[in-house]
Amino acid sequence: MDTRKKLIAAAERLFDRHGFTATGMDRLTQAAGMSSRTLYKHAGSKTALMATVLAEREKRFMRRLDVSSVDALFAELEEWVRVEGARGCLFLRAHGETGGETPEVEAVVVAHKEAFRERIAEIVAADIGEDAPALAEQILVLYEGATAAAIYRGQEAVSAARAAAAVLVGRARP
């Protein structure tokens, strides 16, 4: 693994586990196994590293949304929680910790949430055979809520949201 990838992987683990604010550069250098000089050479700054970590996480997350049904969308969330853990949405946590006032981070968060919203709308349309903006919004809220509730309820929260989504989708089909 090259130095940059190693740094991003270590930073994502720490940011996800401890938060952005609580993760200092000393902790990052130790986890990545590199000097602070090397870290700054590859990251630039902690803010830039946060934005990079979020951009890389988005790529990984969005690949999981290559599905054509709402049920498969929630099945992927169940798998994400199983593999990645249940600590809530890293993008919303980044927004919360920075107060939306760090332009580099906020740009990544806003772009991700918009792409996510659009992808949910596409999945809903593919599933029921037509555009359904209100249903897509409901599915988005169920998904985001399940992600948050999984922190303290585990996969059970995702399963409950999956069942609720099935009812909504079933009602929307002709």
CORSULHU-V10173 format. One record per backbone hydrogen bond with DSSP energy under -1.0 kcal/mol. NH is the residue of the N-H (numbers start at 1). CO is the residue of the C=O. E is the energy in kcal/mol with one decimal. If there is no record, write none. Layout:
BEGIN
NH CO E
NH CO E
END
This chain:
BEGIN
6 2 -2.5
7 3 -2.4
8 4 -2.6
9 5 -2.6
10 6 -2.2
11 7 -2.8
12 8 -2.7
13 9 -2.1
14 10 -2.3
15 11 -3.3
16 12 -2.7
17 13 -2.1
18 14 -3.4
19 15 -1.6
28 24 -2.0
29 25 -2.6
30 26 -2.2
31 27 -2.6
32 28 -2.5
33 29 -1.0
34 29 -2.2
39 35 -2.5
40 36 -2.8
41 37 -2.0
42 38 -2.0
43 39 -2.7
44 40 -2.1
45 43 -1.6
49 45 -2.4
50 46 -2.6
51 47 -2.2
52 48 -2.3
53 49 -2.8
54 50 -2.4
55 51 -2.2
56 52 -2.5
57 53 -2.5
58 54 -2.4
59 55 -1.6
60 56 -1.8
61 57 -3.0
62 58 -3.3
63 59 -1.5
64 61 -1.1
65 62 -1.4
66 63 -1.2
67 65 -2.0
73 69 -1.8
74 70 -2.1
75 71 -2.1
76 72 -2.2
77 73 -1.5
78 74 -2.4
79 75 -2.0
80 76 -2.7
81 77 -2.6
82 78 -2.0
83 79 -2.8
84 80 -3.4
85 81 -1.0
93 89 -2.3
94 90 -2.2
95 91 -2.3
96 92 -2.6
97 93 -2.7
98 94 -2.0
99 95 -1.0
100 95 -1.0
101 98 -1.8
106 102 -3.2
107 103 -2.3
108 104 -1.1
109 105 -2.4
110 106 -2.9
111 107 -2.1
112 108 -2.4
113 109 -2.6
114 110 -2.1
115 111 -2.5
116 112 -2.8
117 113 -2.2
118 114 -2.4
119 115 -2.3
120 116 -2.4
121 117 -2.1
122 118 -2.1
123 119 -2.5
124 120 -2.7
125 121 -2.4
126 122 -2.5
127 123 -2.2
128 124 -2.5
129 125 -1.8
136 132 -2.8
137 133 -2.1
138 134 -2.0
139 135 -2.7
140 136 -2.5
141 137 -2.4
142 138 -2.4
143 139 -2.7
144 140 -2.9
145 141 -2.7
146 142 -2.7
147 143 -2.3
148 144 -2.0
149 145 -3.2
150 146 -2.1
151 148 -1.4
153 149 -2.4
154 150 -1.6
157 154 -1.6
159 155 -2.5
160 156 -2.2
161 157 -2.1
162 158 -2.6
163 159 -2.1
164 160 -2.2
165 161 -2.7
166 162 -2.0
167 163 -1.6
168 164 -2.1
169 165 -2.9
170 166 -2.5
171 167 -2.1
172 168 -1.3
173 169 -1.3
END
